[in-house]
Amino acid sequence: MVAVPGFAIESIFGCVPAQTTDNYTVTAALAGAEKARGIIEATGFPVRRSAAPGTTVLDLMLPAAQQAMNGVDPCEIGGVVAVSFSAPDRFPALAAQLQQALKLPTHVAALDLGLACSGYPYGLMVAGQLAAATGRRVLLLDGDVQSAHVDVDDVNTLAVMSDAATATLIAPGGAGARFAFFTQGAQGDVLRCPAKGCIRMNGFGVFRFVATEVTAFLKGFLAETAGVPDFFVPHQANMYMVRQLAKSLGLESRLLTSGPKFANPGSCSVPLTLAAGGFPSAANGKVDLNVFIAAFGAGLSAVAAELPISSAIRRGVVEI
């Protein structure tokens, strides 16, 4: 377990395309009504958000960042960390393009991370370290336009992968977070997006990885933490998988989801879930919450984090 003290989350905002695609209509046209019903029942994703052709992840990140920074002097930002596998250019870095677009000062550190499903906790760790080291706020941007990388004839990915981006504003000071990591590169072909090609997923292979190795990894992490978390926010891979995982961990009553509304937008599904709604009444009026986040998938990899977070942080989701 890795402890990263000295940072706190101030705000989390998401940005999603306004266009909602009905998964039943699309999959039924490709594979028939029975297959379409089976896919939607298995995934729990009746709809997904689809960016208009030509929309880039930068276009989705900017509105989220502007909301997260509302009321903050850009000169107070000391870093930009961008998590994405779908940046429009190999270089310049997506983070550098965001620095320019947001009119941030030239002293900011700007770097990209390309980890797909497990990216958000990694980005949170790096951004937290940067905030603690510089004494300045750091913007963590996470998102993907996955629809540009999906085979439109592959119903197994078409009905799952959606488009979204999030911005997390991180301030120096605070309790920080604790992280743990699991990497199984030998199984990388289970979920892969080649440089010239589309996302390919062995759904059973992903499910087996989560049901066995990820579950064991997360149980080990929980055994080392301080009590039962207030909320459990996992990557929204699909709703059946997520609910089975929560059941295996004994956290069904503490599970937060956004998949039925936004499907699986990749690594930003964790912060999008945090941004999308208020913490339910299970918080019992608590302000300081202990949130357990878990990301898993491409790599194959998994990350767990114990994250103190205030229920009063600014958050929300905008549409474009």
Salt bridges, closest charged atoms under 4 A:
GLU10 OE1 - ARG137 NE 2.82
GLU76 OE1 - ARG137 NH1 2.30
ASP151 OD2 - ARG200 NH2 3.10
ASP154 OD2 - ARG200 NH1 3.86
ASP189 OD1 - ARG192 NE 2.63
ASP230 OD1 - LYS286 NZ 2.88
GLU306 OE1 - ARG178 NH2 2.86
GLU319 OE2 - ARG49 NH1 2.92
